[in-house]
Amino acid sequence: MDKELKNNCSNSVRMLLIVDRPANAPAVEIMLKSAVPESFEILTVSGVTAGVEALAAGNIEVGILYASLNDEITLKKFRRLRDRAPEMPLLALTDSMNEGSAIQMIKEGAEDVLLKEHFNRETVTSAVCFAIERKRLKESLRKTTEDLKRSVNDLKRANKKIIERQKSVIEEERLKVILMMAGATAHEIKQPLTAILGNIELMKMFEKIPPELERYISEIKGAGNKINEIVSSVHEVYDGENSAHVRDLPPVRFDRQINILSVEDSDQDFETIQISLSDHEGIRLKRALNFIEALNILKKDCIDVVLMDYLLPDGNGLDFMKNIRTTGNDVPVIVVTGQGDEIIASRFIKEGAFDYFPKNRLSERSLSRSIANTLEKARLKKEVVHAQRRLADLSIKDELTQLYNRRFFMETLEREIARAGRFKTELVLCMMDLDHFKNVNDTYGHPAGDFVLARVGKMLGKCIRLGDYSGRYGGEEFAVLLPNTSLEKARAVCERFREMVAGYRFKFHSHDIRLTISIGVANFKGFSDQSAEGMVAVADNALYKAKHLGRNRVNKAAVK
């Protein structure tokens, strides 16, 4: 991989040589020119102040500070440069430096410290190329981090909005259930209370009632009347919530076609629902007479809302809701039940129903309002699920290629290695790298490079099986993990993908971009170091040899 990196940065590099003393400048410049490719352009200045000014002028890709003085002075000069140009890759060149000072300089931001006695073409070119590549990777990482932060912040804002809406919806449902319970309780109390008060009136008709008993009867009647007032108040609140409030709301208008399924065996009740929704041209109402018929309609038709009675010939609505949820159908359900079934309706809401209506309180406004609220709540629920999936994808997927990111791929590799070792199965790792990819960015720009990477990721995802794993390892490097696959079969898969890439024309705007890819293949069984890092190193070495042999080829790792 080192040679590939050098080739990628050997086209043209503009370097700034900063020499501490003017007298040293000619000799150091000659020495540096002899140690780098001819395509490298060197601008030489004397003194840190001049170096800072040259760096500020721009067009410099890497800076080299040469200092012939002691370590402490060299460190001070380097710090001045680093403070004034924190983003610029800087290397230090010195006659000698103790190990502690060199480590300190690297800690403070130096890409490398080069000693004059070890100064040669291989060392300098590698140091310069790696410094430039690290800067590119840092910028790419910073951009990716910023994009991820923006995505996370957008999701946080959306999630906050959804939570606020959900809290309102939950509170509304909570109050509704309380009112249902209160309404049902009041209804149950009303009948025995009426009987008690009626019997008291009959007892008072007797002519001779002992004074003590008359006093008890009077106290019982007073308590009964008080309970009757409370029951009446509950009915007023309950009825007001379900009728007066709805009458005050503006009529609902649907801006799209809504498909509604009414599960109702009573012709009279279905006709009431039809009349209530007849003014809405956008509503398409279907009917099912029983649950079996309703399930069949849900399987073949796109239904937005289900209106359901509690009791039907072939079962009850609670069983029906459990049935459709087990099939993965999340169609929202509104319960339309008879008067006095409020307790049952509360059970429906606990099972996931979005709303309920007593049949004797159905009206155009109340039903259309309930349908509109149900559709909105269902939409919010889907937004929550989508946001959760989006957050999950951000944690394991590479945003550009939609393949697994490096962290998740390595975790998967560790798991598959453990599984292959335990069950004695085959496992092959393929490391892939696009040849001369830097030329794409340099010639057509980074948007073109991103386009190519995204398209290669899509091609790779289609080329492998469902149980295989593909990831973006970094930059233009990809990785594929093939469980339960022999080395020869893996090589055939890689050859097919290599031919696909080589024969593909990447059309970006008016440009036709052609690329090749080199691939290294390693079998889990063939090596002593069977760790994830060890397997990557073996496959990466096979990839390096494929590059060395001329690129655009698949190379198997030698078994050790």
C-alpha positions as CSV (number, residue, x, y, z in Angstrom):
1,M,0.0,0.0,0.0
2,D,3.0,2.4,0.5
3,K,3.9,2.4,-3.2
4,E,0.3,3.1,-4.1
5,L,0.2,6.0,-1.7
6,K,3.4,7.5,-3.1
7,N,2.1,7.2,-6.7
8,N,-1.0,9.0,-5.7
9,C,0.9,12.0,-4.3
10,S,3.7,12.1,-6.8
11,N,1.9,14.1,-9.5
12,S,2.5,17.5,-8.0
13,V,3.2,18.6,-4.4
14,R,4.0,22.1,-3.4
15,M,6.3,22.1,-0.4
16,L,7.5,25.0,1.9
17,L,11.0,24.6,3.3
18,I,11.6,26.8,6.3
19,V,15.3,27.1,7.2
20,D,16.3,28.7,10.6
21,R,19.4,30.5,9.2
22,P,19.8,32.0,5.7
23,A,23.3,30.5,5.4
24,N,21.8,27.0,5.7
25,A,19.2,27.5,3.0
26,P,21.1,26.6,-0.2
27,A,22.6,23.3,1.1
28,V,19.3,22.1,2.8
29,E,17.3,22.9,-0.4
30,I,19.7,21.0,-2.6
31,M,19.6,18.1,-0.1
32,L,15.7,18.1,-0.1
33,K,15.5,18.3,-3.9
34,S,17.7,15.3,-4.2
35,A,15.4,13.3,-1.9
36,V,12.0,14.0,-3.5
37,P,10.6,13.4,-7.0
38,E,11.2,16.1,-9.7
39,S,7.5,16.9,-9.7
40,F,7.7,18.2,-6.2
41,E,7.9,22.0,-6.1
42,I,9.9,23.5,-3.3
43,L,9.6,27.0,-2.0
44,T,12.4,28.0,0.4
45,V,12.3,30.8,3.0
46,S,14.5,31.8,5.9
47,G,13.1,32.3,9.4
48,V,9.9,31.4,11.1
49,T,8.3,34.8,10.4
50,A,8.8,34.4,6.6
51,G,7.5,30.8,6.9
52,V,4.3,32.0,8.6
53,E,3.7,34.6,5.9
54,A,4.3,32.0,3.1
55,L,1.9,29.5,4.8
56,A,-0.7,32.2,5.1
57,A,-0.4,33.0,1.4
58,G,-1.8,29.5,0.6
59,N,-1.1,26.9,-2.1
60,I,1.2,25.0,0.2
61,E,0.4,21.3,0.9
62,V,3.1,20.5,3.4
63,G,5.7,22.4,5.4
64,I,9.2,21.3,6.5
65,L,11.1,23.1,9.3
66,Y,14.9,22.7,9.3
67,A,16.5,23.7,12.5
68,S,20.2,23.3,13.3
69,L,20.0,24.6,16.9
70,N,19.3,22.7,20.1
71,D,16.1,20.8,20.8
72,E,14.5,23.5,23.0
73,I,14.9,26.3,20.3
74,T,13.7,23.9,17.6
75,L,10.5,23.1,19.6
76,K,9.8,26.8,20.1
77,K,10.1,27.5,16.4
78,F,7.9,24.6,15.6
79,R,5.2,25.8,18.1
80,R,5.2,29.2,16.5
81,L,4.5,27.6,13.1
82,R,1.9,25.3,14.5
83,D,0.0,28.1,16.3
84,R,-0.1,30.2,13.1
85,A,-1.0,27.3,10.7
86,P,-2.8,24.7,12.8
87,E,-4.2,22.8,9.8
88,M,-1.0,22.6,7.7
89,P,0.9,19.3,7.8
90,L,4.3,20.1,9.2
91,L,7.5,17.9,9.4
92,A,10.7,18.7,11.2
93,L,14.2,18.1,9.7
94,T,17.1,18.4,12.1
95,D,20.8,17.4,12.4
96,S,20.1,15.6,15.7
97,M,17.4,15.4,18.4
98,N,17.0,13.2,21.4
99,E,14.1,10.8,21.5
100,G,12.1,12.7,24.2
101,S,12.2,15.9,22.2
102,A,11.1,14.1,19.0
103,I,8.2,12.5,20.8
104,Q,7.2,15.8,22.3
105,M,7.2,17.5,18.9
106,I,5.0,14.7,17.4
107,K,2.6,15.1,20.4
108,E,2.4,18.8,19.6
109,G,1.4,18.2,16.0
110,A,4.4,17.3,13.9
111,E,3.6,14.7,11.3
112,D,7.2,13.3,11.5
113,V,10.7,14.1,12.7
114,L,13.4,13.4,10.1
115,L,17.1,13.2,11.1
116,K,19.7,14.4,8.6
117,E,21.7,11.3,8.9
118,H,18.7,9.2,7.8
119,F,17.7,11.6,5.0
120,N,17.1,9.7,1.8
121,R,14.5,9.6,-1.1
122,E,12.5,6.7,0.4
123,T,12.2,8.3,3.9
124,V,11.4,11.8,2.8
125,T,8.9,10.9,0.0
126,S,7.1,8.5,2.4
127,A,6.9,11.1,5.2
128,V,5.6,13.8,2.8
129,C,3.0,11.5,1.2
130,F,1.8,10.2,4.5
131,A,1.5,13.8,5.9
132,I,-0.6,14.8,2.9
133,E,-2.7,11.7,3.1
134,R,-3.3,12.2,6.8
135,K,-4.4,15.7,6.2
136,R,-6.9,14.5,3.6
137,L,-8.2,11.8,5.9
138,K,-8.6,14.4,8.7
139,E,-10.5,16.7,6.5
140,S,-12.7,13.8,5.3
141,L,-13.3,12.7,8.9
142,R,-14.1,16.3,10.0
143,K,-16.6,16.6,7.1
144,T,-18.2,13.3,7.9
145,T,-18.4,14.2,11.6
146,E,-20.0,17.5,10.8
147,D,-22.5,15.8,8.4
148,L,-23.2,13.2,11.1
149,K,-23.7,15.9,13.8
150,R,-26.1,17.8,11.5
151,S,-28.0,14.6,10.8
152,V,-28.2,13.8,14.5
153,N,-29.3,17.3,15.4
154,D,-32.0,17.2,12.7
155,L,-33.1,13.9,14.1
156,K,-33.1,15.3,17.6
157,R,-35.2,18.2,16.6
158,A,-37.6,16.0,14.7
159,N,-37.7,13.5,17.6
160,K,-38.4,16.3,20.1
161,K,-41.3,17.6,17.9
162,I,-42.6,14.0,17.6
163,I,-42.4,13.5,21.4
164,E,-44.2,16.8,22.1
165,R,-47.0,15.7,19.7
166,Q,-47.1,12.2,21.2
167,K,-47.3,13.6,24.8
168,S,-50.3,15.6,23.7
169,V,-51.8,12.5,22.0
170,I,-51.1,10.3,25.1
171,E,-52.6,12.9,27.4
172,E,-55.7,13.0,25.2
173,E,-56.0,9.2,25.3
174,R,-55.4,9.1,29.0
175,L,-58.2,11.6,29.6
176,K,-60.4,9.7,27.2
177,V,-59.9,6.4,29.1
178,I,-60.6,8.1,32.4
179,L,-63.8,9.5,31.0
180,M,-64.7,6.1,29.6
181,M,-64.2,4.5,33.0
182,A,-66.1,7.3,34.7
183,G,-68.9,7.1,32.2
184,A,-69.2,3.3,32.6
185,T,-69.0,3.5,36.4
186,A,-71.7,6.3,36.4
187,H,-73.9,4.2,34.2
188,E,-73.5,1.2,36.5
189,I,-74.3,3.2,39.6
190,K,-77.3,5.0,38.2
191,Q,-79.6,2.0,38.0
192,P,-79.2,0.7,41.6
193,L,-79.3,4.3,42.9
194,T,-82.6,4.9,41.2
195,A,-84.0,1.7,42.8
196,I,-82.9,2.9,46.2
197,L,-84.4,6.3,45.9
198,G,-87.6,4.8,44.5
199,N,-88.0,2.4,47.4
200,I,-87.4,5.2,49.9
201,E,-90.4,7.1,48.4
202,L,-92.5,4.0,48.7
203,M,-91.6,3.5,52.4
204,K,-92.6,7.1,53.1
205,M,-96.1,6.3,51.9
206,F,-96.7,4.1,55.0
207,E,-98.8,5.9,57.6
208,K,-97.0,4.8,60.7
209,I,-93.2,5.0,60.6
210,P,-91.2,5.1,63.9
211,P,-89.5,8.5,64.3
212,E,-86.1,6.8,64.6
213,L,-86.6,4.9,61.3
214,E,-87.9,8.0,59.6
215,R,-84.7,9.8,60.5
216,Y,-82.6,7.0,59.0
217,I,-84.7,7.0,55.8
218,S,-84.2,10.8,55.5
219,E,-80.4,10.5,55.9
220,I,-80.3,7.7,53.3
221,K,-82.3,9.8,50.9
222,G,-80.0,12.8,51.3
223,A,-76.9,10.6,50.6
224,G,-78.6,9.1,47.6
225,N,-79.5,12.5,46.2
226,K,-75.9,13.6,46.7
227,I,-74.6,10.5,44.8
228,N,-77.2,11.2,42.1
229,E,-75.8,14.8,41.6
230,I,-72.3,13.4,41.3
231,V,-73.4,10.8,38.7
232,S,-75.2,13.5,36.7
233,S,-72.1,15.7,36.8
234,V,-70.0,12.8,35.4
235,H,-72.5,12.3,32.6
236,E,-72.4,16.0,31.8
237,V,-68.5,16.0,31.5
238,Y,-68.5,12.7,29.5
239,D,-71.2,13.9,27.1
240,G,-69.6,17.3,26.8
241,E,-66.3,15.8,25.9
242,N,-67.8,13.6,23.2
243,S,-70.5,15.9,21.7
244,A,-70.3,19.6,22.6
245,H,-66.6,19.8,22.1
246,V,-66.9,18.2,18.7
247,R,-69.7,20.5,17.6
248,D,-67.4,23.5,18.3
249,L,-64.6,22.2,16.0
250,P,-64.4,23.2,12.3
251,P,-65.4,20.5,9.8
252,V,-62.6,18.2,8.6
253,R,-61.6,18.2,5.0
254,F,-59.4,15.4,3.6
255,D,-56.9,16.4,0.9
256,R,-56.4,12.9,-0.4
257,Q,-58.3,9.7,-1.0
258,I,-58.8,7.8,2.2
259,N,-59.7,4.0,2.1
260,I,-61.7,3.0,5.1
261,L,-62.8,-0.6,6.0
262,S,-65.9,-0.9,8.2
263,V,-66.2,-4.3,9.9
264,E,-69.9,-4.3,10.7
265,D,-72.5,-7.0,10.4
266,S,-75.5,-4.7,11.2
267,D,-77.0,-3.1,8.1
268,Q,-78.5,-0.3,10.2
269,D,-75.3,0.6,11.9
270,F,-73.3,0.4,8.6
271,E,-75.9,2.8,7.0
272,T,-75.3,5.2,9.9
273,I,-71.6,5.2,9.2
274,Q,-72.2,5.6,5.4
275,I,-74.4,8.7,6.1
276,S,-71.9,10.2,8.5
277,L,-69.2,10.0,5.8
278,S,-71.3,10.7,2.7
279,D,-70.2,14.3,2.4
280,H,-66.5,13.5,2.0
281,E,-65.8,12.7,-1.6
282,G,-62.3,11.6,-0.8
283,I,-63.4,8.7,1.4
284,R,-63.8,5.3,-0.1
285,L,-65.8,3.1,2.3
286,K,-65.6,-0.7,2.1
287,R,-67.5,-3.2,4.3
288,A,-66.7,-6.6,5.8
289,L,-69.5,-8.6,7.5
290,N,-67.1,-10.6,9.6
291,F,-63.4,-10.9,10.6
292,I,-62.4,-13.5,8.0
293,E,-63.7,-11.2,5.3
294,A,-61.9,-8.2,6.9
295,L,-58.6,-10.1,7.0
296,N,-58.9,-11.0,3.3
297,I,-59.6,-7.4,2.4
298,L,-56.6,-6.2,4.4
299,K,-54.3,-8.7,2.6
300,K,-55.2,-7.5,-0.9
301,D,-56.2,-3.9,-0.5
302,C,-54.5,-0.8,0.8
303,I,-56.6,0.3,3.8
304,D,-55.9,3.5,5.7
305,V,-58.3,3.1,8.7
306,V,-60.4,0.3,10.1
307,L,-63.8,1.0,11.8
308,M,-64.5,-2.1,14.0
309,D,-67.4,-3.3,16.1
310,Y,-66.7,-5.3,19.2
311,L,-68.9,-8.4,18.6
312,L,-69.3,-10.1,15.2
313,P,-70.5,-13.5,14.2
314,D,-67.0,-15.1,14.1
315,G,-65.3,-13.5,17.1
316,N,-64.5,-10.3,19.0
317,G,-62.4,-7.2,18.0
318,L,-59.6,-7.8,20.5
319,D,-58.8,-11.2,18.9
320,F,-58.9,-9.5,15.5
321,M,-56.5,-6.8,16.5
322,K,-54.0,-9.3,17.9
323,N,-54.3,-11.3,14.6
324,I,-53.5,-8.4,12.3
325,R,-50.6,-7.3,14.6
326,T,-49.0,-10.7,14.4
327,T,-49.0,-10.4,10.6
328,G,-47.1,-7.1,10.8
329,N,-50.1,-5.0,9.6
330,D,-50.1,-1.7,11.5
331,V,-53.3,-0.3,10.0
332,P,-54.9,2.1,12.6
333,V,-58.2,0.9,14.2
334,I,-61.1,2.9,15.5
335,V,-63.6,1.0,17.7
336,V,-67.3,1.7,17.0
337,T,-69.2,0.0,19.8
338,G,-72.6,0.0,21.5
339,Q,-73.6,2.3,24.4
340,G,-72.4,0.9,27.7
341,D,-69.3,-0.8,26.2
342,E,-66.9,1.8,27.4
343,I,-64.9,-0.6,29.5
344,I,-64.4,-2.9,26.5
345,A,-63.4,0.2,24.5
346,S,-60.7,1.0,27.0
347,R,-59.3,-2.5,26.6
348,F,-59.2,-1.8,22.8
349,I,-57.1,1.3,23.4
350,K,-54.7,-0.6,25.6
351,E,-54.4,-3.2,22.8
352,G,-53.5,-0.4,20.3
353,A,-56.8,1.0,19.0
354,F,-56.4,4.7,18.1
355,D,-59.9,5.8,19.1
356,Y,-63.5,4.6,19.9
357,F,-67.0,5.8,19.5
358,P,-70.3,4.7,21.0
359,K,-72.7,4.1,18.1
360,N,-75.4,6.3,19.4
361,R,-73.1,9.3,19.3
362,L,-71.9,9.0,15.8
363,S,-72.1,12.1,13.6
364,E,-70.4,13.5,10.5
365,R,-68.1,15.8,12.5
366,S,-67.3,13.4,15.4
367,L,-66.4,10.5,13.0
368,S,-64.5,12.6,10.5
369,R,-62.6,14.3,13.3
370,S,-61.7,10.9,14.8
371,I,-60.5,9.6,11.4
372,A,-58.4,12.8,10.8
373,N,-56.8,12.5,14.3
374,T,-56.2,8.8,13.8
375,L,-54.4,9.3,10.5
376,E,-52.2,12.0,12.1
377,K,-51.3,9.8,15.1
378,A,-50.5,6.9,12.7
379,R,-48.3,9.2,10.7
380,L,-46.5,10.3,13.9
381,K,-46.0,6.7,14.9
382,K,-44.4,6.0,11.5
383,E,-42.1,9.0,11.9
384,V,-40.9,7.6,15.2
385,V,-40.2,4.2,13.6
386,H,-38.4,5.9,10.7
387,A,-36.3,8.1,13.0
388,Q,-35.3,5.0,15.1
389,R,-34.3,3.1,11.9
390,R,-32.4,6.2,10.6
391,L,-30.4,6.4,13.9
392,A,-29.6,2.7,13.7
393,D,-28.4,3.0,10.1
394,L,-26.2,6.0,11.0
395,S,-24.4,3.9,13.6
396,I,-23.5,1.0,11.3
397,K,-23.7,2.3,7.7
398,D,-21.3,4.4,5.6
399,E,-23.4,7.4,4.5
400,L,-21.9,7.7,1.0
401,T,-21.9,4.0,-0.1
402,Q,-24.7,2.6,2.2
403,L,-22.3,-0.3,3.0
404,Y,-21.4,-1.2,6.5
405,N,-18.9,1.2,8.1
406,R,-15.5,0.0,9.2
407,R,-16.3,-0.3,12.9
408,F,-19.4,-2.5,12.3
409,F,-17.6,-4.5,9.7
410,M,-14.7,-5.3,12.1
411,E,-17.2,-6.3,14.8
412,T,-18.9,-8.6,12.3
413,L,-15.5,-10.0,11.2
414,E,-14.7,-10.9,14.9
415,R,-18.1,-12.6,15.3
416,E,-17.7,-14.6,12.1
417,I,-14.1,-15.7,12.9
418,A,-15.4,-17.0,16.3
419,R,-18.2,-18.8,14.6
420,A,-15.9,-20.3,11.9
421,G,-13.5,-21.5,14.6
422,R,-16.2,-23.1,16.7
423,F,-18.0,-24.9,13.8
424,K,-15.0,-25.5,11.6
425,T,-16.5,-23.7,8.6
426,E,-15.0,-21.8,5.7
427,L,-14.6,-18.0,5.9
428,V,-12.9,-15.7,3.3
429,L,-12.0,-12.0,3.6
430,C,-11.6,-9.9,0.5
431,M,-9.9,-6.5,0.6
432,M,-10.5,-4.3,-2.4
433,D,-8.9,-1.0,-3.5
434,L,-9.8,1.2,-6.6
435,D,-6.7,1.7,-8.8
436,H,-5.4,5.3,-9.2
437,F,-8.5,6.7,-7.6
438,K,-6.8,9.9,-6.7
439,N,-6.7,10.7,-10.4
440,V,-10.5,10.8,-10.4
441,N,-10.6,13.5,-7.7
442,D,-7.7,15.5,-9.2
443,T,-9.2,15.3,-12.8
444,Y,-12.9,15.6,-12.2
445,G,-13.2,16.9,-8.6
446,H,-14.3,15.3,-5.3
447,P,-18.1,15.2,-6.3
448,A,-17.1,12.9,-9.1
449,G,-15.1,10.8,-6.7
450,D,-18.0,10.5,-4.3
451,F,-20.3,9.5,-7.2
452,V,-17.9,6.7,-8.2
453,L,-17.6,5.4,-4.6
454,A,-21.4,5.4,-4.2
455,R,-21.9,3.6,-7.5
456,V,-19.1,1.0,-6.6
457,G,-20.8,0.5,-3.3
458,K,-24.1,-0.2,-5.0
459,M,-22.5,-2.6,-7.4
460,L,-20.8,-4.5,-4.6
461,G,-24.0,-4.8,-2.6
462,K,-25.7,-6.4,-5.6
463,C,-22.8,-8.7,-6.4
464,I,-22.8,-10.7,-3.1
465,R,-25.3,-13.0,-1.4
466,L,-27.8,-12.1,1.3
467,G,-25.7,-13.7,4.0
468,D,-22.4,-12.0,3.0
469,Y,-21.1,-8.7,4.4
470,S,-19.7,-5.7,2.4
471,G,-18.2,-2.6,3.9
472,R,-16.3,0.5,3.2
473,Y,-13.0,0.1,4.9
474,G,-11.7,3.6,4.3
475,G,-11.2,6.0,1.4
476,E,-11.4,4.0,-1.8
477,E,-10.9,0.7,0.0
478,F,-13.7,-1.9,0.4
479,A,-14.0,-5.2,2.3
480,V,-16.2,-8.2,1.7
481,L,-16.7,-11.1,4.1
482,L,-17.9,-14.4,2.7
483,P,-19.0,-17.0,5.3
484,N,-19.3,-20.7,4.4
485,T,-17.4,-20.0,1.1
486,S,-14.3,-21.8,-0.2
487,L,-11.3,-19.8,-1.4
488,E,-11.8,-20.8,-5.0
489,K,-15.5,-19.7,-4.9
490,A,-14.5,-16.4,-3.3
491,R,-11.9,-15.8,-6.0
492,A,-14.6,-16.4,-8.6
493,V,-16.9,-13.9,-6.9
494,C,-14.1,-11.3,-6.8
495,E,-13.2,-12.0,-10.5
496,R,-16.8,-11.4,-11.5
497,F,-16.8,-8.1,-9.5
498,R,-13.4,-7.0,-10.9
499,E,-14.7,-7.5,-14.4
500,M,-17.9,-5.7,-13.6
501,V,-15.9,-2.6,-12.4
502,A,-13.4,-2.7,-15.3
503,G,-16.2,-2.8,-17.9
504,Y,-18.4,-0.2,-16.3
505,R,-18.6,3.4,-17.6
506,F,-19.1,5.8,-14.7
507,K,-21.1,8.6,-16.3
508,F,-20.7,11.8,-14.3
509,H,-22.2,14.8,-16.0
510,S,-20.5,14.9,-19.5
511,H,-17.6,12.6,-18.4
512,D,-17.1,8.9,-18.9
513,I,-14.8,7.6,-16.1
514,R,-13.2,4.2,-16.3
515,L,-11.6,2.5,-13.4
516,T,-10.1,-0.9,-12.3
517,I,-9.9,-2.5,-8.9
518,S,-7.3,-4.7,-7.2
519,I,-8.4,-7.4,-4.8
520,G,-6.6,-9.5,-2.1
521,V,-8.3,-12.7,-0.8
522,A,-7.5,-14.5,2.4
523,N,-8.9,-17.8,3.8
524,F,-9.5,-18.0,7.6
525,K,-8.1,-21.5,7.8
526,G,-4.8,-20.8,6.2
527,F,-3.0,-18.7,8.8
528,S,-1.8,-18.9,12.4
529,D,-3.0,-15.4,13.4
530,Q,-6.7,-15.9,13.3
531,S,-7.7,-12.6,14.9
532,A,-9.7,-10.0,13.0
533,E,-6.6,-7.7,12.7
534,G,-4.4,-10.6,11.6
535,M,-6.9,-11.7,8.9
536,V,-7.1,-8.1,7.6
537,A,-3.3,-7.8,7.5
538,V,-3.0,-11.0,5.4
539,A,-5.8,-9.9,3.0
540,D,-4.3,-6.4,2.8
541,N,-0.8,-7.9,2.0
542,A,-2.4,-9.9,-0.8
543,L,-4.0,-6.7,-2.1
544,Y,-0.6,-5.0,-2.0
545,K,0.9,-7.8,-4.1
546,A,-2.0,-7.5,-6.6
547,K,-1.1,-3.8,-7.0
548,H,2.6,-4.7,-7.3
549,L,1.8,-7.2,-10.1
550,G,0.1,-4.6,-12.2
551,R,-3.3,-3.9,-10.6
552,N,-6.7,-4.9,-12.0
553,R,-6.4,-8.4,-10.7
554,V,-7.4,-10.8,-7.8
555,N,-4.5,-12.2,-5.7
556,K,-4.8,-15.0,-3.2
557,A,-2.8,-14.8,0.0
558,A,-0.1,-17.4,0.3
559,V,-0.9,-20.0,3.0
560,K,1.5,-20.0,6.0
